[in-house]
Amino acid sequence: AARSLGAPAPRIIVNHLLPNAAGPVIVRLTYGIPQAIFTEAVLSFIGLGVRPPQASWGTMIQQGNQAIFSAPHLVLFPAIAIALTMLAFNFLGDGMRDALDPQNTR
């Protein structure tokens, strides 16, 4: 409709395409953050991530894994931190999807 009224292409992009594409892009990014956190933790756990002077939940779990029977909290707390952080970003993504979805008519 905007094209038939003579609107230039940049105006159509800025006023119509970008606002409709911003919601799904933002939601996809919030779902990608837990994936990146988990990937970094796994790579650090198997020794392919950041090196030990740098802090990483995967490195903490790897170091605590050696003493899991005598000090299980060394594995438990970083694992809980990973799970809660991933869960929080998933809830954030769900909330953003609900707020930005034009099809949602609740």
PAZAPA-4460 file (N, C-alpha, C; in steps of 0.05 Angstrom, whole numbers, plus 32768, in hexadecimal, padded with zeros to 4 digits):
% residues 106
    n_x    n_y    n_z   ca_x   ca_y   ca_z    c_x    c_y    c_z   seq   type   mol
   8011   7FE8   8000   8000   8000   8000   8011   8019   8000     1      A     A
   8027   8019   800F   8038   8030   8010   8046   8034   7FF5     2      A     A
   804D   801F   7FE8   805A   8021   7FCE   8047   802D   7FB9     3      R     A
   802E   8025   7FBA   801B   802F   7FA7   8015   804D   7FAC     4      S     A
   8019   8056   7FC4   8016   8073   7FCA   802F   8083   7FC3     5      L     A
   8044   8075   7FBB   805C   8083   7FB2   8071   8087   7FC7     6      G     A
   8070   8077   7FDC   8084   8079   7FF2   809F   806E   7FE8     7      A     A
   80B5   807B   7FEE   80CF   8070   7FE5   80D6   8057   7FF5     8      P     A
   80E8   8047   7FEA   80F0   802D   7FF6   80FC   8031   8012     9      A     A
   810E   8044   8017   8118   8047   8032   8102   804D   8047    10      P     A
   80EF   805C   8040   80D9   8062   8052   80C8   8049   8058    11      R     A
   80C4   8039   8044   80B5   8020   8048   80C4   800E   805B    12      I     A
   80DE   800C   8057   80EF   7FFB   8068   80EE   8004   8085    13      I     A
   80F2   801E   8089   80F4   8029   80A4   80D9   8028   80B2    14      V     A
   80C4   802E   80A4   80AA   8030   80B1   809A   8016   80B2    15      N     A
   80A0   8003   80A1   808F   7FEB   80A0   809F   7FD2   80A5    16      H     A
   80B6   7FCE   8098   80C4   7FB5   809B   80D3   7FB3   80B5    17      L     A
   80E2   7FC8   80BD   80F2   7FC6   80D5   80E1   7FC3   80EF    18      L     A
   80CB   7FD1   80F2   80BB   7FCC   810B   80B0   7FB0   810C    19      P     A
   80A9   7FA4   80F5   809E   7F89   80F5   80B3   7F74   80F8    20      N     A
   80CC   7F7A   80F1   80E1   7F67   80F3   80F0   7F69   810D    21      A     A
   80EE   7F7F   811B   80FD   7F83   8134   80F5   7F6F   814A    22      A     A
   80DB   7F69   814D   80D2   7F57   8162   80DD   7F3B   815F    23      G     A
   80DB   7F2E   8148   80E6   7F13   8145   8105   7F13   8148    24      P     A
   8112   7F27   8140   812F   7F28   8142   8137   7F2A   8160    25      V     A
   812A   7F3B   816F   8130   7F3E   818B   812A   7F24   819A    26      I     A
   8114   7F18   8194   810D   7EFF   81A1   8121   7EE9   819B    27      V     A
   8129   7EE7   8182   813D   7ED3   817A   8158   7ED8   8188    28      R     A
   815F   7EF1   818B   8178   7EF7   819A   8176   7EEF   81B7    29      L     A
   815F   7EF3   81C4   815D   7EEB   81E0   815C   7ECC   81E3    30      T     A
   8154   7EBE   81CE   8155   7EA1   81CF   8171   7E97   81C8    31      Y     A
   8181   7EA7   81BB   819C   7E9F   81B4   81B0   7EA2   81CB    32      G     A
   81AA   7EB3   81DE   81BC   7EB8   81F4   81BF   7E9F   8206    33      I     A
   81AA   7E91   820D   81AE   7E78   821D   81BE   7E63   820D    34      P     A
   81BA   7E62   81F3   81CA   7E4F   81E3   81E7   7E56   81E4    35      Q     A
   81EE   7E70   81E3   820A   7E78   81E4   8216   7E73   81FF    36      A     A
   8206   7E77   8214   8210   7E72   8230   8216   7E54   8233    37      I     A
   8203   7E43   822A   8207   7E26   822C   821F   7E1D   821C    38      F     A
   8221   7E27   8203   8238   7E20   81F2   8252   7E27   81FF    39      T     A
   8254   7E3F   820A   826D   7E48   8217   8273   7E37   822F    40      E     A
   825F   7E30   823F   8263   7E1F   8256   826D   7E03   824F    41      A     A
   8261   7DF8   823A   8269   7DDD   8232   8285   7DDD   8226    42      V     A
   828B   7DF1   8216   82A6   7DF3   820A   82BB   7DF7   8220    43      L     A
   82B5   7E07   8234   82C7   7E0B   824A   82CA   7DF2   825B    44      S     A
   82B4   7DE3   825E   82B5   7DCA   826E   82C8   7DB5   8261    45      F     A
   82C7   7DB3   8246   82D7   7D9F   8239   82F3   7DAA   8232    46      I     A
   82F9   7DC3   823A   8313   7DCE   8237   8318   7DDD   821E    47      G     A
   8303   7DE4   820F   8306   7DF3   81F6   82FD   7E0F   81F8    48      L     A
   82F5   7E18   820F   82EB   7E33   8213   8300   7E45   821E    49      G     A
   82F8   7E57   822F   830B   7E6A   823A   831F   7E5C   824C    50      V     A
   8336   7E67   824F   834B   7E5A   8260   8347   7E60   827D    51      R     A
   8351   7E50   828F   834B   7E51   82AC   834F   7E6C   82BA    52      P     A
   8361   7E7E   82B2   8361   7E98   82C1   8347   7EA7   82BD    53      P     A
   8339   7EA3   82A7   8320   7EB1   82A3   8309   7EA1   82B0    54      Q     A
   82F6   7EAF   82BA   82DF   7EA2   82C8   82CB   7E97   82B3    55      A     A
   82C3   7E7E   82B7   82AF   7E72   82A6   82A1   7E5D   82B6    56      S     A
   8287   7E5B   82B3   8277   7E47   82C1   8280   7E2B   82B9    57      W     A
   8286   7E27   829F   828F   7E0C   8297   82A9   7E04   82A3    58      G     A
   82BB   7E18   82A6   82D5   7E12   82B3   82D1   7E0C   82D1    59      T     A
   82BF   7E1B   82DD   82B9   7E16   82FA   82AE   7DFA   82FE    60      M     A
   829C   7DF1   82EC   8291   7DD6   82EE   82A7   7DC1   82E9    61      I     A
   82B8   7DC6   82D6   82CE   7DB3   82D0   82E0   7DB0   82E8    62      Q     A
   82E7   7DC7   82F5   82F9   7DC5   830C   82EB   7DB8   8324    63      Q     A
   82D1   7DBD   8327   82C2   7DB1   833D   82BC   7D94   8338    64      G     A
   82BD   7D8B   831F   82B7   7D70   8318   82CB   7D5C   8324    65      N     A
   82E3   7D66   8329   82F8   7D55   8334   82F3   7D4F   8351    66      Q     A
   82E4   7D5F   835F   82DE   7D5B   837B   82C0   7D5A   8380    67      A     A
   82B2   7D4D   836E   8295   7D4E   836F   828A   7D3F   8388    68      I     A
   8298   7D2A   8391   828E   7D1B   83A8   8294   7D28   83C2    69      F     A
   82AA   7D36   83C4   82B1   7D44   83DD   82A6   7D60   83DF    70      S     A
   82A2   7D6D   83C8   8298   7D89   83C8   8285   7D8C   83B0    71      A     A
   826D   7D82   83B3   825A   7D83   839C   8251   7DA0   8396    72      P     A
   8254   7DB2   83A9   824B   7DCE   83A4   825C   7DDB   838F    73      H     A
   8275   7DD1   838A   8286   7DDD   8375   827B   7DD9   8359    74      L     A
   826A   7DC4   8356   825D   7DBF   833C   8241   7DC9   833D    75      V     A
   8234   7DC6   8354   8217   7DCD   8356   8211   7DEA   8351    76      L     A
   8220   7DFC   835E   821A   7E19   835B   821F   7E24   833F    77      F     A
   8235   7E1E   8332   8237   7E27   8316   8222   7E1C   8303    78      P     A
   821B   7E02   8308   8206   7DF6   82F7   81EB   7E03   82FC    79      A     A
   81E5   7E0A   8314   81CC   7E18   831A   81CC   7E34   830E    80      I     A
   81E4   7E41   830F   81E6   7E5C   8304   81E1   7E5B   82E5    81      A     A
   81EC   7E47   82D8   81E8   7E44   82BB   81CB   7E3F   82B5    82      I     A
   81BE   7E2D   82C4   81A2   7E26   82C0   8190   7E3E   82C4    83      A     A
   8195   7E4D   82DA   8184   7E64   82E0   8187   7E7B   82CC    84      L     A
   81A0   7E7F   82C3   81A5   7E94   82AF   8197   7E8D   8295    85      T     A
   819A   7E74   828C   818D   7E6B   8273   816F   7E6D   8276    86      M     A
   8164   7E65   828D   8147   7E66   8291   813D   7E83   8291    87      L     A
   814D   7E95   829D   8145   7EB2   829D   8144   7EBD   8281    88      A     A
   8158   7EB7   8271   8158   7EC1   8255   8141   7EB4   8245    89      F     A
   813A   7E9B   824A   8124   7E8F   823C   810A   7E9C   8244    90      N     A
   8106   7EA2   825E   80EE   7EB1   8266   80ED   7ECD   825A    91      F     A
   8104   7EDA   8259   8106   7EF4   824C   80FD   7EF2   822F    92      L     A
   8107   7EDE   8221   80FF   7EDA   8205   80E1   7ED5   8202    93      G     A
   80D6   7EC4   8214   80B9   7EBF   8213   80A9   7ED9   8218    94      D     A
   80B2   7EE8   822B   80A4   7F02   8230   80A6   7F15   8219    95      G     A
   80BE   7F17   820D   80C1   7F28   81F6   80B0   7F1F   81DF    96      M     A
   80AF   7F05   81DB   809E   7EFA   81C5   8081   7F01   81CA    97      R     A
   8078   7EFE   81E2   805C   7F04   81E8   8056   7F22   81E5    98      D     A
   8069   7F33   81EC   8065   7F50   81EB   8067   7F5A   81CE    99      A     A
   8078   7F4E   81BE   807E   7F59   81A3   806F   7F4A   818D   100      L     A
   8060   7F35   8193   8052   7F26   817F   8039   7F34   8176   101      D     A
   8037   7F3C   815D   801F   7F4A   8154   8007   7F37   8151   102      P     A
   800B   7F1D   8150   7FF6   7F09   814E   7FE9   7F03   8169   103      Q     A
   7FF7   7F0A   817E   7FEE   7F04   8199   7FD9   7F19   81A1   104      N     A
   7FC0   7F10   81A4   7FAA   7F23   81AA   7F9E   7F1E   81C5   105      T     A
   7FAE   7F18   81D9   7FA4   7F14   81F4   7F9F   7F2E   8202   106      R     A
***
